[in-house]
């Protein structure tokens, strides 16, 4: 395939804009491709459009203030752009929404991008990408929302099975190079890191290792029952393993149900995203369903026990880390946001999860893509 050169001028770096607004796991899935591009071309200017709540995946807040330069606190990109699409959807014609969109458009155009790559494939991400007025706009030939494809100048047909590898195909074709998934460096945040160390000193004064459990899921079909998470925490606790349960806030319903079912062995830990990154770095193991914290753990190379139901781990399972993927129900994939847990997910037993956790805690090796137990 012939690739058009979009460099600014001979000898000057290319300016590339990534549009991957959310959600958390999807942003993390896009990062290995961008990390590969950064590794190949450290001098290129890379921007990223993302929902504000996922910004800590790209840049740190030290002492509460956002960093503005690439470095340890913002290792992957040179500039981030906030697109508050959830707020816009609630008040599409409000003055503040229109002002916010105009401000984003000005910011994108001021950076004079040579290339924009839509790694999300939705109508809204395509509209935002088009707003940048880059010299070329590339997306998938079969995006998540089909009308998005009509906004692209170039359309790439991905053939890989895993979404991370698909991202490398897309971005690689857009820049005219072959890209392989690269190790992601997440921001180093002294502010949240110290807060996490202080928290662990209070909760685990003996300095014990701990398992981090992330029981919540994006929708009901992916939700393994809270009482089973609690039973796993209780069994691990009886074996002398400390279990922290991640919760979005103190009133998190699922988290509190897990704590009650654990019989006092689980400890709830409300976190924001910066806290969660710091806590996950320090965990010996993460147990979660197909949700953002699972993919965060994989990005940070933490061992994971992954509980899959309607979604297929061959496409979006943990990638690049030691993993045990538990799934019953074959290769069928269903992304409908159904309210009730999928039958195959319910077939996963507490005993299976405990066994997988003990295997990983004992240091059993994985293949970097996750051993799937059907």
Rosetta blueprint (number, residue, H / E / L):
1 X L
2 X L
3 X L
4 X L
5 X L
6 X L
7 X L
8 X L
9 X L
10 X L
11 X L
12 X L
13 X L
14 X L
15 X E
16 X E
17 X E
18 X E
19 X E
20 X L
21 X L
22 X L
23 X L
24 X H
25 X H
26 X H
27 X H
28 X H
29 X H
30 X H
31 X H
32 X H
33 X H
34 X H
35 X H
36 X H
37 X H
38 X H
39 X H
40 X H
41 X L
42 X L
43 X L
44 X L
45 X E
46 X E
47 X E
48 X E
49 X E
50 X E
51 X L
52 X H
53 X H
54 X H
55 X H
56 X H
57 X H
58 X L
59 X L
60 X L
61 X E
62 X E
63 X L
64 X L
65 X E
66 X E
67 X L
68 X L
69 X L
70 X L
71 X E
72 X L
73 X L
74 X E
75 X L
76 X L
77 X L
78 X L
79 X E
80 X E
81 X E
82 X E
83 X L
84 X L
85 X H
86 X H
87 X H
88 X H
89 X H
90 X H
91 X L
92 X L
93 X L
94 X L
95 X H
96 X H
97 X H
98 X H
99 X H
100 X H
101 X H
102 X H
103 X H
104 X H
105 X H
106 X H
107 X H
108 X H
109 X H
110 X H
111 X L
112 X L
113 X L
114 X L
115 X E
116 X E
117 X E
118 X E
119 X L
120 X L
121 X L
122 X L
123 X H
124 X H
125 X H
126 X H
127 X H
128 X H
129 X H
130 X H
131 X H
132 X L
133 X L
134 X L
135 X L
136 X E
137 X E
138 X E
139 X E
140 X E
141 X L
142 X L
143 X L
144 X L
145 X L
146 X H
147 X H
148 X H
149 X H
150 X H
151 X H
152 X L
153 X L
154 X E
155 X E
156 X E
157 X L
158 X L
159 X L
160 X L
161 X L
162 X L
163 X H
164 X H
165 X H
166 X H
167 X H
168 X H
169 X H
170 X H
171 X H
172 X H
173 X H
174 X H
175 X H
176 X L
177 X L
178 X L
179 X L
180 X L
181 X L
182 X L
183 X L
184 X L
185 X L
186 X L
187 X L
188 X L
189 X L
190 X H
191 X H
192 X H
193 X H
194 X H
195 X H
196 X H
197 X H
198 X H
199 X H
200 X H
201 X H
202 X H
203 X H
204 X L
205 X L
206 X L
207 X L
208 X L
209 X L
210 X E
211 X E
212 X E
213 X E
214 X E
215 X L
216 X L
217 X L
218 X L
219 X L
220 X H
221 X H
222 X H
223 X L
224 X L
225 X L
226 X H
227 X H
228 X H
229 X H
230 X H
231 X H
232 X H
233 X H
234 X H
235 X H
236 X H
237 X H
238 X H
239 X L
240 X L
241 X L
242 X E
243 X E
244 X E
245 X E
246 X E
247 X E
248 X L
249 X L
250 X L
251 X L
252 X L
253 X H
254 X H
255 X H
256 X H
257 X H
258 X H
259 X H
260 X H
261 X H
262 X L
263 X L
264 X L
265 X L
266 X E
267 X E
268 X E
269 X E
270 X E
271 X L
272 X L
273 X H
274 X H
275 X H
276 X H
277 X H
278 X H
279 X H
280 X H
281 X H
282 X H
283 X L
284 X L
285 X E
286 X E
287 X E
288 X E
289 X E
290 X L
291 X L
292 X H
293 X H
294 X H
295 X H
296 X H
297 X H
298 X H
299 X H
300 X L
301 X L
302 X L
303 X L
304 X E
305 X E
306 X E
307 X E
308 X E
309 X L
310 X L
311 X L
312 X L
313 X H
314 X H
315 X H
316 X H
317 X L
318 X L
319 X L
320 X L
321 X L
322 X L
323 X E
324 X E
325 X E
326 X E
327 X E
328 X L
329 X L
330 X L
331 X L
332 X L
333 X L
334 X L
335 X L
336 X L
337 X L
338 X L
339 X L
340 X L
341 X L
342 X L
343 X H
344 X H
345 X H
346 X H
347 X L
348 X L
349 X L
350 X H
351 X H
352 X H
353 X H
354 X H
355 X H
356 X H
357 X H
358 X H
359 X H
360 X H
361 X H
362 X L
363 X L
364 X L
365 X L
366 X L
367 X L
368 X L
369 X L
370 X L
371 X E
372 X E
373 X E
374 X L
